[in-house]
Amino acid sequence: MFLAIRQRRNDVSLDFPQRTVPYCSQIEHGNPMTAPPANKTASPYKDIRAVARAFDLLEAAGDLGWAKVGELAAYTGIDRGTLYRLIHTLEMKGYLVRRAEDGAVSLTERILQLGDGVRHEDVATQIMSQAMRELTEQVMWPSDFATPTAGRMVIQASSHKYSPVSVHRRLVGKTRPILRSALGLAYLGSLGRADLERTLDVVRRIGTLDAQEIAILANIDRRLEDVHMRGYAFSVGLVEDNISAIALPVRLGRKPIGAVNIAFFRSAMSPADAASTCLKPLRECIARAEAAMQTQTQTRTRF
């Protein structure tokens, strides 16, 4: 939730009176824009104004650096009395520090601990969950987002519950073979040679490969060359005989972090048919998600 606190640092204007007053402050000062934005989802709960003001203060401190109460008041639109109370509370909690010489305040390193609690995988899962829901609404077929763990692909997010043709539920946390699934082959095919060798070494050391997977491992280069030539990975009848899937990798910057599939009935279409109709929407879905993840990561780094 603090990923975007410093998003405006590089482009913010220090001409305080022109700064858009936060929504909570518009309400307090009688601004006619008292209704929430049109695209804001209706909620049965009332906003907690003190919490909203505290976030406005933290964002301002992140944008301005060391700032006095008057500067913060002009920047946020929050009255000085309220700011003094918020500063005192956040100072006691360790998120703000006040300079004795002039009373200016700044963020402390403790604020970074909140961001450190959010891993890249967590951000990716949140973003991919929404992206896959939109993808399923577009193509009808369900999708899964999986990341590699201990030689398996672990499903982190799924859109099966949004698909009218899905026969699966509760897939989050389930695993897929990294050498036989479309998810696994898409991920392996996105790795550079050194990372691929390290990953395959882990797969060998785990010691849980069946005879079919051992045979695939012996010819993995040929299998991945096929993935590269085709432009996507696929599997047929992996979990159930009547289910197939196509998949593409997901990257954070240049680093592959997992893969997303589209699952469908074998009786409905072949992997080639699925690719002809669903591959473009899948690529576009992943591209949007990767861009959103990159923005989140850069914002967190700046903070």
C-alpha positions in Angstrom: 0.0 0.0 0.0 3.0 2.3 0.3 4.3 1.3 -3.2 3.0 4.6 -4.7 3.9 7.0 -1.9 6.8 8.5 -3.8 5.4 8.2 -7.3 5.1 11.9 -7.8 8.6 12.8 -6.4 10.2 13.5 -9.8 7.4 15.5 -11.4 5.8 17.2 -8.4 5.5 21.0 -8.5 6.6 22.9 -5.4 4.1 25.7 -6.2 2.0 24.5 -3.2 -1.3 26.4 -4.0 -1.6 24.7 -7.3 -1.5 21.2 -5.8 -4.7 19.2 -6.1 -6.2 19.0 -2.6 -6.7 15.4 -1.4 -10.3 14.1 -1.5 -10.6 13.9 2.3 -9.5 17.6 2.6 -12.0 18.6 -0.1 -14.7 17.3 2.1 -13.4 19.0 5.2 -13.1 22.4 3.5 -16.4 22.3 1.8 -15.1 21.8 -1.7 -18.0 21.1 -4.1 -16.3 18.0 -5.4 -17.5 16.0 -2.4 -18.7 13.0 -4.4 -16.2 10.2 -5.0 -14.8 9.6 -8.5 -17.3 8.1 -10.9 -15.2 5.0 -11.3 -14.9 4.4 -7.6 -16.6 1.2 -6.5 -19.5 1.8 -4.2 -18.8 0.6 -0.7 -21.1 0.1 2.3 -18.4 1.5 4.6 -17.6 5.1 5.3 -14.1 6.4 4.7 -12.0 6.8 7.9 -11.0 10.4 7.4 -8.1 10.3 9.9 -6.5 7.4 8.1 -6.9 9.1 4.7 -5.3 12.3 6.2 -2.4 10.2 7.6 -1.7 8.8 4.2 -1.9 12.3 2.6 0.7 13.4 5.2 3.0 10.5 4.5 2.8 11.1 0.8 3.6 14.7 1.2 6.6 13.9 3.4 7.8 11.5 0.8 7.4 14.1 -2.0 8.9 17.1 -0.1 11.6 15.5 2.1 12.2 17.6 5.3 9.2 20.0 5.5 7.7 22.3 8.1 4.1 22.2 9.2 3.2 25.2 7.1 4.6 23.7 4.0 2.8 20.4 4.7 -0.5 22.3 5.3 -0.2 24.1 2.0 0.7 20.9 0.1 -2.0 18.7 1.6 -4.8 21.2 2.4 -5.0 19.8 5.9 -5.3 22.3 8.7 -2.3 22.8 11.0 -4.0 21.6 14.2 -4.9 18.3 12.5 -1.3 18.0 11.1 0.2 18.5 14.5 -1.9 15.6 15.9 -1.1 13.4 12.9 2.6 14.2 13.1 2.7 13.4 16.8 0.9 10.0 16.3 3.1 9.0 13.3 6.2 10.1 15.2 5.2 7.9 18.2 4.7 5.0 15.8 8.2 5.6 14.3 7.2 6.6 10.8 8.0 10.3 11.0 10.9 12.1 12.8 10.8 15.8 13.8 14.0 17.9 13.6 14.6 19.8 16.8 16.2 22.8 15.2 13.2 24.0 13.2 10.4 21.4 13.7 10.6 20.1 10.2 9.5 16.5 9.7 10.6 13.6 7.4 9.9 10.0 6.9 12.0 7.4 8.8 13.5 4.2 7.5 10.7 2.3 9.3 8.4 3.2 6.4 10.7 1.0 4.2 9.9 -2.0 6.3 6.3 -1.9 5.0 7.5 -2.0 1.4 10.0 -4.8 2.2 7.1 -6.9 3.3 5.7 -6.9 -0.3 7.7 -9.3 -2.5 7.8 -9.0 -6.3 5.8 -12.3 -6.4 3.1 -10.8 -4.3 2.8 -7.7 -6.5 2.8 -10.0 -9.6 0.0 -12.2 -8.2 -2.2 -9.2 -7.4 -1.7 -7.7 -10.9 -2.1 -11.0 -12.7 -5.3 -11.9 -10.9 -7.0 -8.8 -12.3 -5.4 -9.2 -15.7 -6.5 -12.8 -16.0 -10.0 -12.0 -15.0 -10.2 -9.5 -17.8 -8.6 -12.1 -20.2 -11.2 -14.7 -19.3 -14.0 -12.3 -19.8 -12.6 -11.7 -23.3 -11.8 -15.3 -24.4 -14.1 -17.3 -22.1 -11.5 -19.9 -21.2 -9.8 -19.8 -17.8 -6.2 -19.0 -17.0 -3.6 -19.7 -14.3 -0.5 -17.8 -13.2 2.2 -20.0 -11.8 5.8 -19.5 -10.5 8.6 -22.0 -10.1 9.2 -23.5 -6.6 11.4 -26.5 -5.8 11.2 -27.9 -9.3 7.5 -27.5 -9.7 5.2 -24.7 -11.0 2.9 -23.5 -8.2 -0.3 -21.8 -9.2 -0.4 -18.4 -7.5 -3.6 -17.0 -9.1 -6.4 -18.4 -11.2 -9.4 -17.1 -13.2 -11.3 -20.4 -13.3 -14.1 -19.1 -11.1 -14.8 -16.4 -13.7 -15.1 -18.8 -16.6 -18.4 -20.3 -17.6 -16.7 -23.4 -19.0 -14.3 -24.3 -16.2 -14.6 -27.6 -14.4 -11.9 -26.8 -11.8 -12.1 -24.8 -8.5 -9.6 -24.0 -5.8 -6.5 -24.3 -8.0 -4.4 -21.7 -6.1 -1.5 -23.6 -4.4 -1.8 -26.6 -6.7 1.3 -27.6 -8.6 2.1 -28.6 -12.2 5.1 -30.5 -13.5 7.7 -28.1 -14.7 8.8 -30.4 -17.5 5.4 -31.5 -18.8 3.0 -28.6 -18.3 2.5 -25.7 -20.7 3.2 -23.4 -17.7 6.6 -25.1 -17.0 7.7 -25.3 -20.6 6.8 -21.6 -21.2 8.9 -20.6 -18.1 11.9 -22.8 -19.0 11.8 -21.6 -22.5 12.2 -18.0 -21.3 15.4 -18.7 -19.3 18.9 -17.9 -20.4 21.3 -20.9 -20.7 22.9 -20.4 -17.3 19.6 -20.0 -15.4 18.1 -22.9 -17.3 21.0 -25.2 -16.3 20.6 -24.1 -12.6 16.9 -24.7 -12.7 17.3 -28.2 -14.3 19.9 -29.1 -11.8 17.4 -28.3 -9.0 14.8 -30.5 -10.8 17.3 -33.4 -10.9 18.3 -33.0 -7.3 14.7 -33.0 -6.1 14.4 -36.7 -7.1 10.7 -36.8 -7.8 10.8 -37.2 -11.5 8.7 -40.0 -13.0 9.8 -42.0 -16.1 8.1 -39.7 -18.5 9.8 -36.6 -17.0 13.2 -38.3 -17.0 12.7 -38.9 -20.7 11.8 -35.3 -21.3 14.7 -34.1 -19.3 17.1 -36.0 -21.5 15.7 -34.2 -24.6 14.8 -30.9 -23.0 16.8 -28.8 -25.5 14.8 -30.2 -28.4 11.5 -29.6 -26.5 12.4 -26.0 -25.8 13.6 -25.4 -29.3 10.1 -26.4 -30.4 8.6 -23.9 -27.9 10.8 -21.2 -29.4 9.9 -22.0 -33.0 6.2 -22.2 -32.2 6.2 -19.0 -30.0 4.3 -20.6 -27.2 4.2 -23.8 -25.0 1.4 -26.3 -24.9 0.3 -29.4 -23.1 -2.4 -32.0 -23.9 -4.1 -34.1 -21.3 -1.7 -33.3 -18.5 -4.1 -33.2 -15.5 -7.2 -34.6 -17.2 -7.4 -36.3 -20.5 -9.9 -33.8 -21.9 -8.0 -30.6 -20.9 -5.2 -28.9 -23.0 -3.4 -25.6 -22.4 -1.2 -23.0 -24.2 1.1 -20.8 -22.2 3.5 -17.8 -22.3 6.1 -16.6 -19.9 5.8 -13.6 -17.6 8.7 -11.3 -16.9 9.5 -8.6 -14.4 11.8 -6.4 -16.4 14.1 -8.9 -18.1 13.7 -11.6 -15.4 11.3 -14.4 -16.1 9.2 -15.0 -12.9 6.5 -17.5 -14.1 4.0 -18.2 -16.8 0.3 -17.8 -17.7 -1.8 -20.4 -19.5 -5.2 -20.6 -21.1 -6.8 -24.0 -20.5 -9.5 -25.4 -22.7 -11.3 -28.7 -23.7 -9.5 -30.9 -26.2 -12.8 -31.6 -27.8 -13.3 -27.8 -28.4 -10.1 -27.1 -30.2 -6.5 -28.1 -30.7 -3.5 -26.2 -29.2 -2.9 -24.7 -32.7 -6.6 -23.6 -32.9 -6.3 -22.1 -29.4 -3.2 -20.2 -30.4 -4.9 -18.8 -33.5 -7.7 -17.3 -31.5 -6.4 -16.8 -28.0 -2.6 -16.2 -28.3 -2.9 -12.5 -29.2 -5.2 -11.7 -26.2 -2.9 -13.7 -24.0 0.1 -11.7 -25.1 -1.7 -8.4 -24.7 -2.8 -9.5 -21.2 0.7 -10.3 -20.1 2.1 -7.2 -21.7 -0.3 -5.0 -19.7 0.5 -6.9 -16.5 4.2 -6.7 -17.0 4.0 -2.9 -17.6 2.0 -2.5 -14.4 4.5 -4.7 -12.4 7.4 -2.7 -13.8 5.7 0.6 -12.7 5.1 -0.8 -9.2 8.7 -2.0 -8.9 10.2 1.4 -10.1 7.9 3.3 -7.7 9.0 1.1 -4.8 12.6 1.5 -5.7 12.4 5.3 -5.8 10.8 5.2 -2.4 
